[in-house]
Amino acid sequence: MTSGRRDYVVRCTVCAATAAYPAYRCGGCGAPLVLDLAALAPGQHRPGAGTGAWRYAGMLPRTGHAVSLGEGCTPLVRLPRGRSTVYAKLESLNPSLSFKDRAMAVATSAALDLGLDGLVLASSGNAAVSAATYAAAAGLRCRIFCATGSNARAKLDVARAHGAAVELVEGHYSDAYRQATKAEEAGWLNVTTTYRNPLLAEAYRPLAAELVEQLGATPDIVVVPIGAGPLLHGVLRGFQDLHAAGATTSIPKMAGVQAAACAPLARAWRSADWRAALSQPVNVAATAAAAIADALHGYADEGLLTLAAVRDSGGAIVAVDEATIGAAQHELAHRGLLVEPAAATALAALNDPAVAVLTGADPAARVVLLLTGHGAKEPRPRRTGE
């Protein structure tokens, strides 16, 4: 681990104004921000001497510290299923058992660079566990706001075990999000894993390089469970970087999947006017896939970034019902892969015609499912028919 503060520049996604990080919204127009990255240099996408995700440090925000618990470079396994060639990327085997570890490794590194001593976030569970884990590793304080409707008790117990302070907020994820934004004003680094913190989506870029290395080729389709969608956005940016550098000859189609009980992006995708569709209220019903149940209340414009990313890749966004999610989780468990319901939506999405058509009926099409969280953090695995 090296030391030294790094300065980051963030750029508005609407008016292109720039600001120094940490900044969470454009000071001029209020739109979301993204990290302003220099053009990918030759060789920046190639693996280096680091371990895990830091093997691809050139694709990550340049930090003076490199906090790591071995996240990244997760296994890729083949799933015999149907006509296409389907693979599962086991993000569920990161140190805290979810893909969020990639973001938290970068976030804690940036917090140390900036001389901050605490993280704050809104979380439905996985990010809470990850933030608490990495904060403990980096010697930082961690404050978590979690909605009472998230059904995340087991995950919050793990976060508390790492020393995090957990505060329950009445309502749903968006209510916890508002509380975290208030805490950022008191000097805490907000690491809520929507697009709120512009560094975090960039932490997922090395996942693209890992997939190309593991497959020996570029996948044709990548299926991603999404709430607000920064994971999908970051992975696509990684593939775009690889393509721009001449390391690949194609960019995969990105398919986002939500639980039908809370699917603002899937609803907007079907609309001719994304902004108008996102402005409509979302009635959040009970869902086993609470980890991706984000109504985007108060920050619906972040959803536009995900919708645009899917459009640019030629992909689709779909919603799957509870019975299909349960059946997919059951199927994966019987293949030796115990995942939480939100992760199982990736497999469930393959039953949707809008995803199936992306393969173009090509039996050789390479489809990758991002299995984002482990089932061990659920009270018990769901079974078909429950």
N, C-alpha and C positions, 0 to 999 in steps of 0.2 A: 504494500500500500504506500503510495506516494503522498505528498502533502502539497498544499498550495491552493489558493483560491483561483477559480476559473470564472471568467465573465462570459455570460451567455446573452445572445441577442434573440429576441422573439419578434415575430412579425404578425400583423393582423391579417386574418384570412379574407377580409373584405376590402379595407382601404389601404393595406400594405404598409401602414405606419409601423415603425419599429420601436422597441423599448428594451430596457435592461431587465433581465430576469433576477429575482422572481417577480413576474407580473402575470396576472391570470385572465384579464380581459383588456381589450383595447381601450386606452384612456380617451380616445376620440369618439369612436362609434360604438364601443361596447361589444364588439364581435369577439369570437374565440381567437386565440393566438396559437401559432405553431413555432417551433424552433427554427430559426433562420440558419440553415445548414450550408456550408460551402459545397461547391460541386464535388462529387465523389472523385477522389484522386486515384490514379492508376495504382492498383494493388490494395486499395483501402478495404476492399471487400474480401480479401484473402485472409485465411486464418493466421493468427500470429502465435506468440509464445504463451499467451494467457490460457486460462482454463475456463470451461463452461462458456457462458455468453461472452465473456471477456476475450475469448479467442478471436472474436470479431470486433475488437475494440474500435477499429477504424470506422465501423458502422454505427457506433454509439456516440452520444454527446461526449465531448472531450472533458473528462473530469480529472482533477488533480488527485482524487482518491479513487480507489477501486474496491469498494466493499463487496465481498462475495462469500457465499456459502456453497458454491458449486452449482448455482443455477444455470440453466441452459444446456444445450447439447443433449436434450432428452431423447429417449429411444423413439424410433420409427418402426412400427410393426405392420405387417401385411394382414389384411382381413379378407379371407376368401368370401366374396359376396357378389352375387349377380354377375353381370357381364363385364363391368368395369374393373379396373385394378384399384382397389381401395386400400389406403394406408391410414393408420392412426398415429398421430404424433402425440406422445404421452406427456403432455405438459402437466399432467396430474402427478408426475414423479419429480417435480422440482422440490427443493428442500421443505417448503411449507405446504406442499401438495397442491399447488396451483400455479398457473401461468403468471400470476401477479408478482412472483419473485423477480422476474426480469425487470419489471418497472421499479420495484423497491430497491434493488441493487443500485440502480442509477440514481434514484431519489435520495437514498441515504448518502451516497457518494457526493451528490450535489449539495446536500445540507452541510456536510463537513467542509466542502469547499467554501461555502458561503459563511461559515462560522456560526451557523444556527445550532440550537441544542434541542429542537423538538419538531416532531411531525404531527400533523392533524389530518384526519380524513373522515369522510362518510363511507360507510361500508355495509354491505349486506352479509359479510362474513369472510370471504376469501381474502380480500384486501386487508381486512383487520388482522387476520392471522399473519399475513405476509409482512405488513408494516411493523407489527409488534416484534416479529422475529428479526427483521433486519435492523430495526431501531436498537434492539438489545445487542445485536452483534456490533453495531457502530457506536454504542454508548450514548444513544440519543433517547430523549423522552418521547412518548407516543400517546396521543389522545385520540380516541375513537368515538364517533357518533354513529349509532346504529338504530335503525327504525324498529319499533316494536313488531311491525308486521313482517319482519324478514325471516323469522323462524331459524335464527342463527345461534341458538344458545350454545351448542357444542363448540362452534368455532370461536365464539367470544370467550369461552372458558380457556381455550388455548391462548388467546391474545392476553388475557389477564395473567396467565402463567408466565408469560414473558415480561410482565411488569407494566403492561399498558393500562391506562385509565380508560374505562369504557362507560359511556353515557348513553342511556337509552332515550330515544326521541319518539314521541307518539306519532304514529302514522306510517308512511312508506319511505322508500329510499330518498325521494326528492326532499322530504322534510329533514332528514338527516343531512343532506347536502347543504341546505341553507344554514344549518348550525355550524358546519365546518367552514363555510365561507366567512362567517362572523369571526371565528377563531383565527383565521389567517390574518385578519386585520390587527391582531395582537402580536404578530411576529412569528407565528408558527408557520412552517413550510407546509402548505396544503398539498397532500399527495393523493387526494381523491382521484380514483382511477376512471374518471370520465375524460373529457378533454380539458378539464379545469387547469391542470398543470401541463404546460406544453412540452416538458421534457419527457413525460412518461410514455406517450405513444411511440416516441423514437426508440425506446428501449426494446421494442419488439422487432425492430428491423433485422437483427441477426438471425431471427427465426427463418427468414427467407433463405439466407445463405446456408443454414444448417440443412434445410430440406433439399436444396440442390446438391449439397455434398452427400447426403445420405441416399438420395434417389439416383444420383449420377445423371440427373436430368431435371428440367423444370416441371413441376406438377401442372396438370391442365386445369384443375379446379381445386381450390382450397375452401373448405367449409368451416365457418367460424361461428360459434355461439356469440351473440352480441346483446349488450344492454344499450349503452350509448355508441359503442363500436370502436374505441381507440385501438384495440388489438387488431382488428381487421385493417384499419387505416395504416397502422405501423408496419404490419407484415407486407401490405401492398407497397408501401414506400420502399421497403427493403428490396422487393423484386424489381421495382422501377430503377433503383440504384444499380442493381446487378446488370440490368438490361442496358442502362446508359453507359456502363463501364465496358460493355461488350462481353461480359462474363456469361450471359445467357442470350438466347435468340428469341425468347418469348416471355410473356408475362401471364400468369394464370388468371383465370376468371375467379373472382371472389364471391362466395355465396354466404350471406349472413342469415342466421336463423334465430328467431325469437320464440318464446312461449306464447301461444295464442291468447293466454290470459292477460298478457301485458306486451303488446306488440306495436308500439307507435311507429317504428321504422318500417315494419312490414306493411302497415296500413298506408303510410306515406308513399312507399315504393309503388303501390298500386294506383296512386293518385297522379293526375296530370299537374297538380300544383303542390309540390312538396312542402313549401313553407306554410300554405294554408292548412294542409293536412296535419302538420306538426303542431299548429296552433290550436287544434281541437282538443278538448279534454279527453283524458284516457282514464277509463274506469278499470282499476287494477283488481282483477279477480284472484282468488287463491290459486297458487301454482307451486308445484314441487320445485320448479326451476327458479327459485327466488334469487339466485345469484345473478340472473340476467333480467329480473323484473324491474326495469327502470322506466318510469313514465315520462321522464325528461321534463317534469314540471319546473318551470323557471329557467331552463337552459335548453329549450327545444332546438335552438339554432345550432347546437353542437351536432345534432342528428344530420344536419345538412352535409357535414364533412364526410360522414359515413355513407350517406346516399350517393354523394358524388364519387366517392372512391369505388363503390360497387358499379356504378354506371360506367366509369372510366375503364374498368377492367372487363366489362361485358358480362357481368355476373347477375345476381338476383338476390332478393331478400324475401324469405318466406317465414311463415308462422306454423308451429306444430302444436297439436292439442295434447292434453295430459295423458290420454291413453297411449298415443304414439310415443311420447317421451318415456313412459313407463316400460313399454315393450322394448324400446331401444336400450334402455338401461339394463333390462333383464337379459337381452341378447349379448350385450357386451360383458356382463358379469359371467355369463356362461362361456365366454371366450377367454376368461381369465383377466378381464379388465374391469375392475370395480371403479366406476366413476359416479360423480354426483349427477342429479337430473339435468342440470344446466349443460353439463358436458355432453350428456347423451343426446341432446337436441341435434348435435352435429350428425349423428347416425340417423336420427329420425328424419332429418331433412332430405335424405336420399329418396324417401318415398314421395316427395312432392314433385309433381310434373315440371314445375319451373326450374328445379335443380337438375332433374333427370335429363331435361332437354339440353342442358349445358354441355353434356358429353357428346352431343351430336350423334348418338347411337354408336359411338366408336368403342368397341370392346377393349381397346388398348389404352383408353383414356386413363390417366393417372389422377386419382381423386385422393386428396389428403383431408382427413378430419382432424381438427384440433380438439383434443380431449382435454379440456381446460382445468378440471378439478377432480380430485380423488373422492371416492365414495366413503372413505374412512371417516370423513368429517361430518357425514350425515348421521342422524340418530340410528338409522338402519336403511339398507338399500330398499328401494321400491321394487315391487314385483308386478308383473303383468296382471291387470285386473284390479289392482288396489287403488 
